[in-house]
Structures are given as C-alpha cells and as structure tokens.
C-alpha cells in the first residue's frame, strides 16, 4: 500500500468529502500514504484544519469506522498520530 495515493488521503483537506468517504464501506481506511501515514496521521498533520475540526474528524473516523483504523500505527518516521497530536499545542 505504500507509494499509492488514495482518495481518502486527499479528502483530509475537504472535511465534507472525507465524511462522505468514511460513510462508504468500500473506502479503504487502512491505506497508508507514501510516508506510511494513516488517515489519523494526515488529519492531525493537516495545517489547514482548525484544532476543533481536527478533533471532530478524528472522532468521526473512530466512530464511523470503529476497529478498522489502526490507532497505534507508526509512520516511516516511527511516530504515531497520537505522538503528532501531542506535539501540536492546540490539540494537546
């Protein structure tokens, strides 16, 4: 799954599209981007999103696709989404 670009990754910049993709069971929420990042990593790292919107999207991912998204996955830099969230002063 590395080095592939999935629609769900691009949708992080467009929350309504992301929510639509999350509601579609055919969407691969376990896919990784070229840096080995999950959808949770990408939401946390997206600078264009406010902290409250990031929190809402993370809640949506974890609620709509419960058990499908690897919450403890590490990217190619050996970091989890939680690690990046803890580094973000607005999310911590």
PLY file of the C-alpha trace (Angstrom):
ply
format ascii 1.0
element vertex 92
property float x
property float y
property float z
element edge 91
property int vertex1
property int vertex2
end_header
0.00 0.00 0.00
2.99 2.31 0.14
3.60 4.91 -2.57
-0.05 4.99 -3.54
-2.39 7.91 -3.29
-5.88 7.08 -2.07
-8.90 9.42 -2.31
-9.29 9.36 1.46
-5.83 10.92 1.84
-6.67 13.83 -0.45
-10.06 14.27 1.24
-8.44 15.36 4.50
-8.37 18.91 3.08
-12.12 18.71 2.38
-13.92 17.52 5.54
-17.32 17.01 3.89
-15.77 14.75 1.26
-13.84 12.90 3.96
-17.03 12.24 5.90
-18.74 11.01 2.73
-15.86 8.62 2.02
-15.91 7.39 5.63
-19.58 6.52 5.31
-18.89 4.42 2.20
-17.87 0.91 3.25
-15.74 0.49 0.12
-13.30 3.16 1.25
-10.01 1.72 2.45
-9.41 3.44 5.79
-6.35 1.25 6.48
-4.43 2.60 3.48
-1.10 4.33 4.01
0.36 7.27 2.12
3.93 7.41 0.78
5.20 8.23 4.29
3.39 5.26 5.82
0.78 7.53 7.41
-2.81 6.59 8.15
-5.82 8.83 7.83
-5.40 9.73 11.52
-1.82 10.91 10.93
-2.95 13.02 7.99
-5.79 14.68 9.89
-3.52 15.61 12.80
-0.80 16.94 10.49
-3.08 18.94 8.16
-2.22 22.59 8.85
-5.28 23.96 7.01
-7.66 22.45 9.59
-8.56 24.12 12.87
-8.00 22.17 16.08
-11.72 21.76 16.66
-12.25 20.44 13.13
-9.34 18.02 13.57
-10.93 16.76 16.79
-14.30 16.34 15.06
-12.76 14.47 12.11
-10.77 12.15 14.37
-13.97 11.42 16.31
-15.77 10.74 13.00
-13.06 8.34 11.82
-13.02 6.46 15.10
-16.82 6.33 15.34
-17.80 5.62 11.74
-15.07 3.07 11.15
-14.65 1.66 14.67
-11.98 -1.01 14.80
-10.91 -0.55 11.18
-8.36 2.24 11.59
-5.08 1.22 13.22
-4.83 3.80 16.01
-1.34 2.76 17.10
0.21 2.59 13.61
3.64 4.15 13.22
4.64 6.00 10.08
8.00 5.78 8.29
9.39 8.17 10.92
8.39 5.79 13.75
5.67 8.15 15.01
2.00 7.57 15.76
-0.82 10.03 15.14
-1.04 10.47 18.92
2.63 11.49 19.00
1.98 14.21 16.41
-1.16 15.32 18.24
0.81 15.65 21.48
3.34 17.85 19.67
0.53 20.14 18.45
-0.02 22.64 21.26
-3.62 23.26 20.12
-4.53 19.56 20.26
-2.63 18.60 23.40
0 1
1 2
2 3
3 4
4 5
5 6
6 7
7 8
8 9
9 10
10 11
11 12
12 13
13 14
14 15
15 16
16 17
17 18
18 19
19 20
20 21
21 22
22 23
23 24
24 25
25 26
26 27
27 28
28 29
29 30
30 31
31 32
32 33
33 34
34 35
35 36
36 37
37 38
38 39
39 40
40 41
41 42
42 43
43 44
44 45
45 46
46 47
47 48
48 49
49 50
50 51
51 52
52 53
53 54
54 55
55 56
56 57
57 58
58 59
59 60
60 61
61 62
62 63
63 64
64 65
65 66
66 67
67 68
68 69
69 70
70 71
71 72
72 73
73 74
74 75
75 76
76 77
77 78
78 79
79 80
80 81
81 82
82 83
83 84
84 85
85 86
86 87
87 88
88 89
89 90
90 91
